[in-house]
Amino acid sequence: MPQKNLHYHNDFPYFFNSDACTDCGGKCCRGSQGYIWLNMEELENMAKARGISPDAFARQYVRQVNGGLSLQERIINNEHLCCFLDPVDHYCTIYQQRPEQCRTFPFWEQLKTAFRELMHDCPGIESLR
């Protein structure tokens, strides 16, 4: 039996099996409209990885929302997708440079009490009980 890549954070009622990410089709990167927050350091790292200037990266991939920066979304088949989610393969095209918001999923405070819904949406969620 293969070993799972289980992650746990204190006070969360679930484990996260990151092995499930390769099979789910990017469910956490698509769905209803939302925000994918990033800071200037993350923007600069993503721009460098794409081989373009931070200004060019911001013009092409970022939107300003209430003074913050969020990655743009694309709408495909009435579904909002992160602009870096490959619409065919459903893999993140900037995985190594993805923002902290993406790196910390599913351990967000607002998901702590909604983990049953999260279990439905994310195949990597496993209850502690």
N, CA, C and O atoms as a Tinker XYZ file with bonds, in Angstrom:
   516  protein
     1  N      0.851000   -1.185000    0.000000    73     2
     2  CA     0.000000    0.000000    0.000000    64     1     3
     3  C      0.895000    1.247000    0.000000    63     2     4     5
     4  O      1.762000    1.379000    0.864000    81     3
     5  N      0.692000    2.170000   -0.968000    73     3     6
     6  CA     1.533000    3.358000   -1.026000    64     5     7
     7  C      1.294000    4.265000    0.177000    63     6     8     9
     8  O      0.182000    4.346000    0.698000    81     7
     9  N      2.348000    4.942000    0.607000    73     7    10
    10  CA     2.235000    5.864000    1.724000    64     9    11
    11  C      1.605000    7.162000    1.246000    63    10    12    13
    12  O      1.897000    7.632000    0.146000    81    11
    13  N      0.743000    7.738000    2.069000    73    11    14
    14  CA     0.071000    8.979000    1.719000    64    13    15
    15  C      0.909000   10.165000    2.178000    63    14    16    17
    16  O      1.652000   10.077000    3.155000    81    15
    17  N      0.779000   11.266000    1.463000    73    15    18
    18  CA     1.401000   12.525000    1.862000    64    17    19
    19  C      0.385000   13.323000    2.666000    63    18    20    21
    20  O     -0.219000   14.265000    2.155000    81    19
    21  N      0.202000   12.943000    3.922000    73    19    22
    22  CA    -0.785000   13.590000    4.773000    64    21    23
    23  C     -0.179000   14.807000    5.457000    63    22    24    25
    24  O      0.935000   14.764000    5.981000    81    23
    25  N     -0.939000   15.882000    5.437000    73    23    26
    26  CA    -0.529000   17.122000    6.090000    64    25    27
    27  C     -1.573000   17.451000    7.145000    63    26    28    29
    28  O     -2.762000   17.187000    6.971000    81    27
    29  N     -1.106000   18.031000    8.237000    73    27    30
    30  CA    -2.011000   18.392000    9.323000    64    29    31
    31  C     -1.536000   19.709000    9.925000    63    30    32    33
    32  O     -0.338000   19.966000   10.042000    81    31
    33  N     -2.508000   20.534000   10.303000    73    31    34
    34  CA    -2.217000   21.770000   11.023000    64    33    35
    35  C     -3.037000   21.761000   12.305000    63    34    36    37
    36  O     -4.178000   21.301000   12.322000    81    35
    37  N     -2.446000   22.271000   13.371000    73    35    38
    38  CA    -3.129000   22.301000   14.669000    64    37    39
    39  C     -4.516000   22.920000   14.559000    63    38    40    41
    40  O     -4.735000   23.878000   13.819000    81    39
    41  N     -5.423000   22.356000   15.301000    73    39    42
    42  CA    -6.798000   22.861000   15.429000    64    41    43
    43  C     -7.672000   22.645000   14.202000    63    42    44    45
    44  O     -8.818000   23.094000   14.196000    81    43
    45  N     -7.190000   21.989000   13.181000    73    43    46
    46  CA    -8.032000   21.678000   12.030000    64    45    47
    47  C     -8.550000   20.256000   12.183000    63    46    48    49
    48  O     -7.798000   19.366000   12.580000    81    47
    49  N     -9.828000   20.026000   11.873000    73    47    50
    50  CA   -10.425000   18.700000   12.100000    64    49    51
    51  C    -10.178000   17.711000   10.960000    63    50    52    53
    52  O    -10.919000   16.739000   10.816000    81    51
    53  N     -9.157000   17.947000   10.161000    73    51    54
    54  CA    -8.900000   17.067000    9.031000    64    53    55
    55  C     -7.418000   17.022000    8.685000    63    54    56    57
    56  O     -6.631000   17.890000    9.061000    81    55
    57  N     -7.080000   15.971000    7.952000    73    55    58
    58  CA    -5.787000   15.842000    7.294000    64    57    59
    59  C     -5.981000   16.247000    5.841000    63    58    60    61
    60  O     -7.106000   16.291000    5.343000    81    59
    61  N     -4.885000   16.539000    5.170000    73    59    62
    62  CA    -4.924000   16.802000    3.736000    64    61    63
    63  C     -3.917000   15.881000    3.060000    63    62    64    65
    64  O     -2.726000   15.910000    3.369000    81    63
    65  N     -4.408000   15.068000    2.141000    73    63    66
    66  CA    -3.564000   14.158000    1.372000    64    65    67
    67  C     -3.220000   14.840000    0.047000    63    66    68    69
    68  O     -4.035000   14.859000   -0.875000    81    67
    69  N     -2.027000   15.393000   -0.043000    73    67    70
    70  CA    -1.645000   16.159000   -1.238000    64    69    71
    71  C     -1.489000   15.282000   -2.481000    63    70    72    73
    72  O     -1.427000   15.806000   -3.593000    81    71
    73  N     -1.425000   13.967000   -2.315000    73    71    74
    74  CA    -1.381000   13.082000   -3.484000    64    73    75
    75  C     -2.653000   13.198000   -4.324000    63    74    76    77
    76  O     -2.630000   12.934000   -5.526000    81    75
    77  N     -3.752000   13.590000   -3.699000    73    75    78
    78  CA    -5.033000   13.699000   -4.406000    64    77    79
    79  C     -5.032000   14.833000   -5.428000    63    78    80    81
    80  O     -5.862000   14.846000   -6.337000    81    79
    81  N     -4.117000   15.776000   -5.291000    73    79    82
    82  CA    -4.089000   16.927000   -6.195000    64    81    83
    83  C     -3.853000   16.537000   -7.647000    63    82    84    85
    84  O     -4.306000   17.236000   -8.554000    81    83
    85  N     -3.167000   15.456000   -7.878000    73    83    86
    86  CA    -2.870000   15.074000   -9.260000    64    85    87
    87  C     -4.066000   14.458000   -9.973000    63    86    88    89
    88  O     -4.035000   14.282000  -11.191000    81    87
    89  N     -5.118000   14.131000   -9.233000    73    87    90
    90  CA    -6.267000   13.454000   -9.839000    64    89    91
    91  C     -7.575000   14.236000   -9.813000    63    90    92    93
    92  O     -8.552000   13.803000  -10.424000    81    91
    93  N     -7.622000   15.370000   -9.126000    73    91    94
    94  CA    -8.927000   16.007000   -8.914000    64    93    95
    95  C     -9.334000   16.973000  -10.020000    63    94    96    97
    96  O    -10.497000   17.375000  -10.071000    81    95
    97  N     -8.425000   17.355000  -10.900000    73    95    98
    98  CA    -8.794000   18.277000  -11.968000    64    97    99
    99  C     -8.777000   19.735000  -11.561000    63    98   100   101
   100  O     -9.405000   20.565000  -12.219000    81    99
   101  N     -8.075000   20.064000  -10.494000    73    99   102
   102  CA    -7.955000   21.466000  -10.093000    64   101   103
   103  C     -9.210000   22.065000   -9.510000    63   102   104   105
   104  O     -9.508000   23.232000   -9.763000    81   103
   105  N     -9.955000   21.298000   -8.735000    73   103   106
   106  CA   -11.209000   21.804000   -8.174000    64   105   107
   107  C    -11.024000   23.064000   -7.333000    63   106   108   109
   108  O    -11.905000   23.924000   -7.314000    81   107
   109  N     -9.889000   23.186000   -6.637000    73   107   110
   110  CA    -9.674000   24.372000   -5.802000    64   109   111
   111  C     -9.260000   25.585000   -6.638000    63   110   112   113
   112  O     -9.170000   26.692000   -6.106000    81   111
   113  N     -9.012000   25.399000   -7.917000    73   111   114
   114  CA    -8.562000   26.474000   -8.802000    64   113   115
   115  C     -9.656000   26.916000   -9.769000    63   114   116   117
   116  O     -9.416000   27.735000  -10.656000    81   115
   117  N    -10.838000   26.380000   -9.597000    73   115   118
   118  CA   -11.941000   26.721000  -10.496000    64   117   119
   119  C    -13.260000   26.626000   -9.738000    63   118   120   121
   120  O    -13.335000   26.038000   -8.659000    81   119
   121  N    -14.278000   27.209000  -10.315000    73   119   122
   122  CA   -15.602000   27.185000   -9.687000    64   121   123
   123  C    -16.262000   28.533000   -9.822000    63   122   124   125
   124  O    -16.310000   29.105000  -10.911000    81   123
   125  N    -16.772000   29.042000   -8.718000    73   123   126
   126  CA   -17.414000   30.351000   -8.754000    64   125   127
   127  C    -16.348000   31.442000   -8.711000    63   126   128   129
   128  O    -15.183000   31.177000   -8.414000    81   127
   129  N    -16.756000   32.653000   -9.008000    73   127   130
   130  CA   -15.826000   33.778000   -9.033000    64   129   131
   131  C    -15.212000   33.976000   -7.658000    63   130   132   133
   132  O    -15.870000   33.776000   -6.637000    81   131
   133  N    -13.951000   34.367000   -7.641000    73   131   134
   134  CA   -13.275000   34.595000   -6.366000    64   133   135
   135  C    -12.007000   35.401000   -6.557000    63   134   136   137
   136  O    -11.804000   36.051000   -7.582000    81   135
   137  N    -11.161000   35.340000   -5.545000    73   135   138
   138  CA    -9.914000   36.095000   -5.569000    64   137   139
   139  C     -8.749000   35.168000   -5.260000    63   138   140   141
   140  O     -8.848000   34.298000   -4.395000    81   139
   141  N     -7.668000   35.356000   -5.958000    73   139   142
   142  CA    -6.425000   34.635000   -5.713000    64   141   143
   143  C     -5.404000   35.714000   -5.370000    63   142   144   145
   144  O     -4.736000   36.263000   -6.247000    81   143
   145  N     -5.298000   36.005000   -4.076000    73   143   146
   146  CA    -4.493000   37.117000   -3.602000    64   145   147
   147  C     -3.003000   36.826000   -3.739000    63   146   148   149
   148  O     -2.556000   35.690000   -3.579000    81   147
   149  N     -2.249000   37.873000   -4.036000    73   147   150
   150  CA    -0.803000   37.757000   -4.081000    64   149   151
   151  C     -0.184000   39.082000   -3.675000    63   150   152   153
   152  O     -0.825000   40.130000   -3.741000    81   151
   153  N      1.063000   39.021000   -3.256000    73   151   154
   154  CA     1.784000   40.238000   -2.890000    64   153   155
   155  C      2.829000   40.544000   -3.965000    63   154   156   157
   156  O      2.990000   39.787000   -4.922000    81   155
   157  N      3.530000   41.656000   -3.795000    73   155   158
   158  CA     4.491000   42.081000   -4.821000    64   157   159
   159  C      5.639000   41.090000   -4.990000    63   158   160   161
   160  O      6.093000   40.859000   -6.111000    81   159
   161  N      6.111000   40.507000   -3.901000    73   159   162
   162  CA     7.202000   39.532000   -4.013000    64   161   163
   163  C      6.756000   38.317000   -4.830000    63   162   164   165
   164  O      7.506000   37.811000   -5.664000    81   163
   165  N      5.538000   37.859000   -4.582000    73   163   166
   166  CA     5.007000   36.726000   -5.350000    64   165   167
   167  C      4.840000   37.103000   -6.820000    63   166   168   169
   168  O      5.172000   36.320000   -7.710000    81   167
   169  N      4.327000   38.302000   -7.065000    73   167   170
   170  CA     4.171000   38.789000   -8.439000    64   169   171
   171  C      5.525000   38.803000   -9.145000    63   170   172   173
   172  O      5.638000   38.349000  -10.284000    81   171
   173  N      6.545000   39.320000   -8.474000    73   171   174
   174  CA     7.877000   39.396000   -9.078000    64   173   175
   175  C      8.439000   38.003000   -9.362000    63   174   176   177
   176  O      9.055000   37.787000  -10.406000    81   175
   177  N      8.234000   37.060000   -8.447000    73   175   178
   178  CA     8.710000   35.687000   -8.660000    64   177   179
   179  C      7.999000   35.022000   -9.838000    63   178   180   181
   180  O      8.626000   34.326000  -10.636000    81   179
   181  N      6.692000   35.240000   -9.940000    73   179   182
   182  CA     5.940000   34.665000  -11.051000    64   181   183
   183  C      6.373000   35.284000  -12.373000    63   182   184   185
   184  O      6.518000   34.583000  -13.374000    81   183
   185  N      6.581000   36.601000  -12.374000    73   183   186
   186  CA     7.028000   37.288000  -13.588000    64   185   187
   187  C      8.391000   36.756000  -14.032000    63   186   188   189
   188  O      8.606000   36.487000  -15.214000    81   187
   189  N      9.296000   36.611000  -13.085000    73   187   190
   190  CA    10.637000   36.097000  -13.405000    64   189   191
   191  C     10.545000   34.695000  -14.006000    63   190   192   193
   192  O     11.225000   34.388000  -14.985000    81   191
   193  N      9.706000   33.849000  -13.416000    73   191   194
   194  CA     9.537000   32.481000  -13.924000    64   193   195
   195  C      8.953000   32.476000  -15.336000    63   194   196   197
   196  O      9.244000   31.576000  -16.123000    81   195
   197  N      8.132000   33.476000  -15.660000    73   195   198
   198  CA     7.538000   33.562000  -17.003000    64   197   199
   199  C      8.458000   34.284000  -17.982000    63   198   200   201
   200  O      8.202000   34.300000  -19.185000    81   199
   201  N      9.530000   34.880000  -17.461000    73   199   202
   202  CA    10.476000   35.574000  -18.330000    64   201   203
   203  C      9.999000   36.927000  -18.807000    63   202   204   205
   204  O     10.378000   37.381000  -19.887000    81   203
   205  N      9.154000   37.584000  -17.994000    73   203   206
   206  CA     8.663000   38.915000  -18.360000    64   205   207
   207  C      8.844000   39.857000  -17.170000    63   206   208   209
   208  O      9.103000   39.417000  -16.050000    81   207
   209  N      8.708000   41.138000  -17.425000    73   207   210
   210  CA     8.859000   42.125000  -16.353000    64   209   211
   211  C      7.652000   42.066000  -15.417000    63   210   212   213
   212  O      6.573000   41.632000  -15.820000    81   211
   213  N      7.833000   42.501000  -14.167000    73   211   214
   214  CA     6.686000   42.555000  -13.251000    64   213   215
   215  C      5.540000   43.409000  -13.791000    63   214   216   217
   216  O      4.371000   43.070000  -13.604000    81   215
   217  N      5.871000   44.519000  -14.463000    73   215   218
   218  CA     4.816000   45.367000  -15.032000    64   217   219
   219  C      4.036000   44.630000  -16.112000    63   218   220   221
   220  O      2.807000   44.691000  -16.147000    81   219
   221  N      4.743000   43.941000  -16.985000    73   219   222
   222  CA     4.071000   43.181000  -18.045000    64   221   223
   223  C      3.237000   42.055000  -17.444000    63   222   224   225
   224  O      2.124000   41.791000  -17.899000    81   223
   225  N      3.772000   41.398000  -16.430000    73   223   226
   226  CA     3.030000   40.324000  -15.760000    64   225   227
   227  C      1.743000   40.877000  -15.154000    63   226   228   229
   228  O      0.670000   40.296000  -15.316000    81   227
   229  N      1.860000   42.008000  -14.454000    73   227   230
   230  CA     0.686000   42.610000  -13.811000    64   229   231
   231  C     -0.373000   42.989000  -14.842000    63   230   232   233
   232  O     -1.561000   42.748000  -14.629000    81   231
   233  N      0.049000   43.579000  -15.954000    73   231   234
   234  CA    -0.916000   43.967000  -16.994000    64   233   235
   235  C     -1.642000   42.753000  -17.562000    63   234   236   237
   236  O     -2.837000   42.819000  -17.852000    81   235
   237  N     -0.928000   41.654000  -17.720000    73   235   238
   238  CA    -1.501000   40.481000  -18.379000    64   237   239
   239  C     -2.275000   39.558000  -17.435000    63   238   240   241
   240  O     -3.256000   38.942000  -17.852000    81   239
   241  N     -1.850000   39.451000  -16.170000    73   239   242
   242  CA    -2.392000   38.405000  -15.305000    64   241   243
   243  C     -3.007000   38.869000  -13.985000    63   242   244   245
   244  O     -3.572000   38.052000  -13.258000    81   243
   245  N     -2.912000   40.158000  -13.659000    73   243   246
   246  CA    -3.313000   40.620000  -12.328000    64   245   247
   247  C     -4.400000   41.680000  -12.431000    63   246   248   249
   248  O     -4.431000   42.469000  -13.376000    81   247
   249  N     -5.276000   41.684000  -11.459000    73   247   250
   250  CA    -6.277000   42.748000  -11.340000    64   249   251
   251  C     -6.170000   43.334000   -9.939000    63   250   252   253
   252  O     -5.808000   42.642000   -8.987000    81   251
   253  N     -6.488000   44.611000   -9.828000    73   251   254
   254  CA    -6.494000   45.258000   -8.521000    64   253   255
   255  C     -7.898000   45.192000   -7.952000    63   254   256   257
   256  O     -8.882000   45.484000   -8.633000    81   255
   257  N     -7.968000   44.798000   -6.677000    73   255   258
   258  CA    -9.256000   44.678000   -5.998000    64   257   259
   259  C     -9.127000   45.329000   -4.627000    63   258   260   261
   260  O     -8.391000   44.842000   -3.769000    81   259
   261  N     -9.841000   46.425000   -4.425000    73   259   262
   262  CA    -9.834000   47.111000   -3.126000    64   261   263
   263  C     -8.421000   47.320000   -2.587000    63   262   264   265
   264  O     -8.167000   47.091000   -1.405000    81   263
   265  N     -7.515000   47.749000   -3.437000    73   263   266
   266  CA    -6.146000   48.025000   -3.025000    64   265   267
   267  C     -5.238000   46.812000   -2.966000    63   266   268   269
   268  O     -4.044000   46.950000   -2.703000    81   267
   269  N     -5.779000   45.622000   -3.207000    73   267   270
   270  CA    -4.976000   44.400000   -3.211000    64   269   271
   271  C     -4.775000   43.882000   -4.620000    63   270   272   273
   272  O     -5.347000   44.406000   -5.575000    81   271
   273  N     -3.961000   42.853000   -4.741000    73   271   274
   274  CA    -3.672000   42.242000   -6.035000    64   273   275
   275  C     -4.242000   40.834000   -6.077000    63   274   276   277
   276  O     -4.063000   40.055000   -5.141000    81   275
   277  N     -4.924000   40.515000   -7.158000    73   275   278
   278  CA    -5.494000   39.183000   -7.345000    64   277   279
   279  C     -5.192000   38.714000   -8.763000    63   278   280   281
   280  O     -5.224000   39.502000   -9.709000    81   279
   281  N     -4.900000   37.423000   -8.899000    73   279   282
   282  CA    -4.724000   36.876000  -10.242000    64   281   283
   283  C     -6.054000   36.939000  -10.986000    63   282   284   285
   284  O     -7.118000   36.798000  -10.385000    81   283
   285  N     -5.984000   37.147000  -12.272000    73   283   286
   286  CA    -7.191000   37.177000  -13.088000    64   285   287
   287  C     -7.758000   35.771000  -13.237000    63   286   288   289
   288  O     -7.075000   34.770000  -13.020000    81   287
   289  N     -9.000000   35.734000  -13.604000    73   287   290
   290  CA    -9.678000   34.467000  -13.880000    64   289   291
   291  C    -10.127000   34.462000  -15.335000    63   290   292   293
   292  O    -10.306000   35.509000  -15.955000    81   291
   293  N    -10.302000   33.265000  -15.855000    73   291   294
   294  CA   -10.891000   33.075000  -17.182000    64   293   295
   295  C    -12.226000   32.381000  -16.976000    63   294   296   297
   296  O    -12.391000   31.600000  -16.038000    81   295
   297  N    -13.159000   32.663000  -17.840000    73   295   298
   298  CA   -14.444000   31.971000  -17.768000    64   297   299
   299  C    -14.510000   30.998000  -18.938000    63   298   300   301
   300  O    -14.465000   31.392000  -20.103000    81   299
   301  N    -14.616000   29.719000  -18.599000    73   299   302
   302  CA   -14.730000   28.662000  -19.596000    64   301   303
   303  C    -15.903000   27.780000  -19.187000    63   302   304   305
   304  O    -15.933000   27.254000  -18.075000    81   303
   305  N    -16.868000   27.621000  -20.090000    73   303   306
   306  CA   -18.071000   26.815000  -19.809000    64   305   307
   307  C    -18.761000   27.264000  -18.526000    63   306   308   309
   308  O    -19.127000   26.439000  -17.689000    81   307
   309  N    -18.937000   28.574000  -18.377000    73   307   310
   310  CA   -19.613000   29.179000  -17.225000    64   309   311
   311  C    -18.915000   28.896000  -15.899000    63   310   312   313
   312  O    -19.546000   28.949000  -14.843000    81   311
   313  N    -17.632000   28.598000  -15.945000    73   311   314
   314  CA   -16.867000   28.320000  -14.734000    64   313   315
   315  C    -15.656000   29.256000  -14.704000    63   314   316   317
   316  O    -14.999000   29.469000  -15.722000    81   315
   317  N    -15.374000   29.806000  -13.527000    73   315   318
   318  CA   -14.217000   30.686000  -13.360000    64   317   319
   319  C    -12.988000   29.837000  -13.065000    63   318   320   321
   320  O    -12.997000   29.020000  -12.145000    81   319
   321  N    -11.936000   30.030000  -13.844000    73   319   322
   322  CA   -10.675000   29.312000  -13.669000    64   321   323
   323  C     -9.568000   30.308000  -13.391000    63   322   324   325
   324  O     -9.529000   31.384000  -13.988000    81   323
   325  N     -8.669000   29.955000  -12.487000    73   323   326
   326  CA    -7.455000   30.744000  -12.315000    64   325   327
   327  C     -6.779000   30.836000  -13.678000    63   326   328   329
   328  O     -6.774000   29.871000  -14.441000    81   327
   329  N     -6.219000   31.982000  -13.975000    73   327   330
   330  CA    -5.588000   32.166000  -15.289000    64   329   331
   331  C     -4.387000   31.252000  -15.496000    63   330   332   333
   332  O     -3.896000   31.131000  -16.619000    81   331
   333  N     -3.904000   30.608000  -14.441000    73   331   334
   334  CA    -2.762000   29.697000  -14.575000    64   333   335
   335  C     -3.148000   28.227000  -14.477000    63   334   336   337
   336  O     -2.276000   27.359000  -14.432000    81   335
   337  N     -4.425000   27.945000  -14.443000    73   335   338
   338  CA    -4.874000   26.554000  -14.490000    64   337   339
   339  C     -5.002000   26.158000  -15.958000    63   338   340   341
   340  O     -5.772000   26.763000  -16.704000    81   339
   341  N     -4.256000   25.155000  -16.365000    73   339   342
   342  CA    -4.348000   24.680000  -17.743000    64   341   343
   343  C     -5.757000   24.136000  -17.955000    63   342   344   345
   344  O     -6.159000   23.204000  -17.258000    81   343
   345  N     -6.528000   24.697000  -18.910000    73   343   346
   346  CA    -7.928000   24.294000  -19.069000    64   345   347
   347  C     -8.121000   22.887000  -19.624000    63   346   348   349
   348  O     -9.222000   22.343000  -19.549000    81   347
   349  N     -7.083000   22.298000  -20.172000    73   347   350
   350  CA    -7.180000   20.944000  -20.724000    64   349   351
   351  C     -6.690000   19.913000  -19.716000    63   350   352   353
   352  O     -7.410000   18.972000  -19.381000    81   351
   353  N     -5.467000   20.094000  -19.236000    73   351   354
   354  CA    -4.866000   19.124000  -18.317000    64   353   355
   355  C     -5.248000   19.353000  -16.857000    63   354   356   357
   356  O     -5.074000   18.467000  -16.021000    81   355
   357  N     -5.770000   20.549000  -16.550000    73   355   358
   358  CA    -6.166000   20.928000  -15.187000    64   357   359
   359  C     -5.009000   20.887000  -14.197000    63   358   360   361
   360  O     -5.176000   20.476000  -13.049000    81   359
   361  N     -3.843000   21.314000  -14.646000    73   359   362
   362  CA    -2.675000   21.442000  -13.776000    64   361   363
   363  C     -2.290000   22.910000  -13.678000    63   362   364   365
   364  O     -2.499000   23.680000  -14.615000    81   363
   365  N     -1.731000   23.285000  -12.550000    73   363   366
   366  CA    -1.250000   24.648000  -12.347000    64   365   367
   367  C      0.033000   24.847000  -13.143000    63   366   368   369
   368  O      0.990000   24.086000  -12.997000    81   367
   369  N      0.045000   25.871000  -13.982000    73   367   370
   370  CA     1.217000   26.117000  -14.820000    64   369   371
   371  C      2.290000   26.931000  -14.103000    63   370   372   373
   372  O      3.370000   27.143000  -14.653000    81   371
   373  N      2.010000   27.388000  -12.885000    73   371   374
   374  CA     3.005000   28.119000  -12.082000    64   373   375
   375  C      3.156000   27.466000  -10.709000    63   374   376   377
   376  O      3.431000   28.148000   -9.722000    81   375
   377  N      2.980000   26.176000  -10.647000    73   375   378
   378  CA     2.918000   25.470000   -9.365000    64   377   379
   379  C      4.066000   25.839000   -8.422000    63   378   380   381
   380  O      3.823000   26.095000   -7.243000    81   379
   381  N      5.287000   25.871000   -8.902000    73   379   382
   382  CA     6.430000   26.176000   -8.031000    64   381   383
   383  C      6.426000   27.629000   -7.545000    63   382   384   385
   384  O      7.020000   27.927000   -6.509000    81   383
   385  N      5.772000   28.531000   -8.271000    73   383   386
   386  CA     5.724000   29.943000   -7.888000    64   385   387
   387  C      4.339000   30.377000   -7.415000    63   386   388   389
   388  O      4.092000   31.575000   -7.275000    81   387
   389  N      3.443000   29.448000   -7.171000    73   387   390
   390  CA     2.070000   29.818000   -6.818000    64   389   391
   391  C      2.046000   30.650000   -5.532000    63   390   392   393
   392  O      2.927000   30.509000   -4.683000    81   391
   393  N      1.037000   31.517000   -5.390000    73   391   394
   394  CA     0.955000   32.393000   -4.216000    64   393   395
   395  C      0.715000   31.618000   -2.917000    63   394   396   397
   396  O      0.303000   30.458000   -2.929000    81   395
   397  N      0.983000   32.290000   -1.809000    73   395   398
   398  CA     0.797000   31.667000   -0.495000    64   397   399
   399  C     -0.641000   31.183000   -0.309000    63   398   400   401
   400  O     -0.867000   30.138000    0.301000    81   399
   401  N     -1.596000   31.922000   -0.823000    73   399   402
   402  CA    -2.993000   31.499000   -0.705000    64   401   403
   403  C     -3.172000   30.092000   -1.254000    63   402   404   405
   404  O     -3.873000   29.275000   -0.656000    81   403
   405  N     -2.553000   29.808000   -2.370000    73   403   406
   406  CA    -2.649000   28.474000   -2.972000    64   405   407
   407  C     -1.831000   27.456000   -2.183000    63   406   408   409
   408  O     -2.251000   26.312000   -2.010000    81   407
   409  N     -0.676000   27.873000   -1.711000    73   407   410
   410  CA     0.201000   26.966000   -0.953000    64   409   411
   411  C     -0.423000   26.520000    0.365000    63   410   412   413
   412  O     -0.169000   25.408000    0.826000    81   411
   413  N     -1.230000   27.373000    0.967000    73   411   414
   414  CA    -1.794000   27.051000    2.282000    64   413   415
   415  C     -3.148000   26.348000    2.215000    63   414   416   417
   416  O     -3.643000   25.884000    3.242000    81   415
   417  N     -3.753000   26.261000    1.042000    73   415   418
   418  CA    -5.015000   25.536000    0.912000    64   417   419
   419  C     -4.778000   24.068000    1.254000    63   418   420   421
   420  O     -3.768000   23.509000    0.826000    81   419
   421  N     -5.652000   23.434000    1.993000    73   419   422
   422  CA    -6.969000   23.806000    2.505000    64   421   423
   423  C     -6.967000   24.283000    3.962000    63   422   424   425
   424  O     -7.996000   24.230000    4.636000    81   423
   425  N     -5.821000   24.744000    4.440000    73   423   426
   426  CA    -5.740000   25.155000    5.839000    64   425   427
   427  C     -5.985000   26.652000    5.990000    63   426   428   429
   428  O     -5.106000   27.405000    6.410000    81   427
   429  N     -7.202000   27.064000    5.637000    73   427   430
   430  CA    -7.648000   28.439000    5.794000    64   429   431
   431  C     -8.628000   28.475000    6.958000    63   430   432   433
   432  O     -9.448000   27.570000    7.114000    81   431
   433  N     -8.542000   29.512000    7.765000    73   431   434
   434  CA    -9.408000   29.621000    8.948000    64   433   435
   435  C    -10.881000   29.435000    8.604000    63   434   436   437
   436  O    -11.598000   28.745000    9.328000    81   435
   437  N    -11.341000   30.036000    7.517000    73   435   438
   438  CA   -12.761000   29.965000    7.179000    64   437   439
   439  C    -13.200000   28.557000    6.792000    63   438   440   441
   440  O    -14.397000   28.270000    6.775000    81   439
   441  N    -12.253000   27.674000    6.483000    73   439   442
   442  CA   -12.602000   26.294000    6.128000    64   441   443
   443  C    -12.596000   25.363000    7.333000    63   442   444   445
   444  O    -13.051000   24.223000    7.240000    81   443
   445  N    -12.088000   25.838000    8.452000    73   443   446
   446  CA   -11.958000   25.001000    9.641000    64   445   447
   447  C    -13.298000   24.428000   10.080000    63   446   448   449
   448  O    -13.373000   23.266000   10.480000    81   447
   449  N    -14.344000   25.221000   10.010000    73   447   450
   450  CA   -15.665000   24.765000   10.454000    64   449   451
   451  C    -16.530000   24.257000    9.306000    63   450   452   453
   452  O    -17.642000   23.783000    9.538000    81   451
   453  N    -16.045000   24.346000    8.092000    73   451   454
   454  CA   -16.823000   23.901000    6.926000    64   453   455
   455  C    -16.162000   22.695000    6.270000    63   454   456   457
   456  O    -16.240000   22.522000    5.054000    81   455
   457  N    -15.509000   21.859000    7.082000    73   455   458
   458  CA   -14.722000   20.796000    6.468000    64   457   459
   459  C    -15.573000   19.715000    5.824000    63   458   460   461
   460  O    -15.079000   19.011000    4.943000    81   459
   461  N    -16.832000   19.550000    6.224000    73   459   462
   462  CA   -17.679000   18.545000    5.558000    64   461   463
   463  C    -17.941000   18.959000    4.106000    63   462   464   465
   464  O    -17.891000   18.126000    3.201000    81   463
   465  N    -18.217000   20.231000    3.893000    73   463   466
   466  CA   -18.362000   20.741000    2.523000    64   465   467
   467  C    -17.048000   20.591000    1.772000    63   466   468   469
   468  O    -17.027000   20.216000    0.599000    81   467
   469  N    -15.959000   20.886000    2.458000    73   467   470
   470  CA   -14.640000   20.777000    1.859000    64   469   471
   471  C    -14.347000   19.342000    1.446000    63   470   472   473
   472  O    -13.747000   19.111000    0.396000    81   471
   473  N    -14.764000   18.377000    2.261000    73   471   474
   474  CA   -14.567000   16.961000    1.929000    64   473   475
   475  C    -15.274000   16.606000    0.624000    63   474   476   477
   476  O    -14.792000   15.781000   -0.152000    81   475
   477  N    -16.420000   17.240000    0.395000    73   475   478
   478  CA   -17.178000   17.007000   -0.839000    64   477   479
   479  C    -16.444000   17.583000   -2.050000    63   478   480   481
   480  O    -16.441000   16.985000   -3.126000    81   479
   481  N    -15.823000   18.752000   -1.864000    73   479   482
   482  CA   -15.168000   19.445000   -2.974000    64   481   483
   483  C    -13.730000   19.009000   -3.215000    63   482   484   485
   484  O    -13.241000   19.081000   -4.343000    81   483
   485  N    -13.050000   18.558000   -2.168000    73   483   486
   486  CA   -11.624000   18.244000   -2.282000    64   485   487
   487  C    -11.373000   16.792000   -1.909000    63   486   488   489
   488  O    -11.560000   16.417000   -0.752000    81   487
   489  N    -10.953000   15.965000   -2.861000    73   487   490
   490  CA   -10.729000   14.548000   -2.569000    64   489   491
   491  C     -9.549000   14.290000   -1.640000    63   490   492   493
   492  O     -9.356000   13.157000   -1.197000    81   491
   493  N     -8.758000   15.310000   -1.337000    73   491   494
   494  CA    -7.614000   15.139000   -0.450000    64   493   495
   495  C     -7.925000   15.312000    1.019000    63   494   496   497
   496  O     -7.050000   15.114000    1.861000    81   495
   497  N     -9.168000   15.682000    1.350000    73   495   498
   498  CA    -9.539000   15.923000    2.746000    64   497   499
   499  C     -9.940000   14.614000    3.406000    63   498   500   501
   500  O    -10.766000   13.866000    2.884000    81   499
   501  N     -9.345000   14.352000    4.557000    73   499   502
   502  CA    -9.664000   13.154000    5.332000    64   501   503
   503  C     -9.920000   13.560000    6.774000    63   502   504   505
   504  O     -9.080000   14.204000    7.403000    81   503
   505  N    -11.063000   13.187000    7.287000    73   503   506
   506  CA   -11.451000   13.544000    8.651000    64   505   507
   507  C    -10.521000   12.896000    9.669000    63   506   508   509
   508  O    -10.041000   11.781000    9.469000    81   507
   509  N    -10.277000   13.608000   10.754000    73   507   510
   510  CA    -9.481000   13.050000   11.853000    64   509   511
   511  C    -10.242000   11.966000   12.595000    63   510   512   513
   512  O     -9.636000   11.099000   13.225000    81   511
   513  N    -11.559000   12.007000   12.524000    73   511   514
   514  CA   -12.381000   11.064000   13.288000    64   513   515
   515  C    -12.819000    9.918000   12.432000    63   514   516
   516  O    -13.520000    9.025000   12.908000    81   515
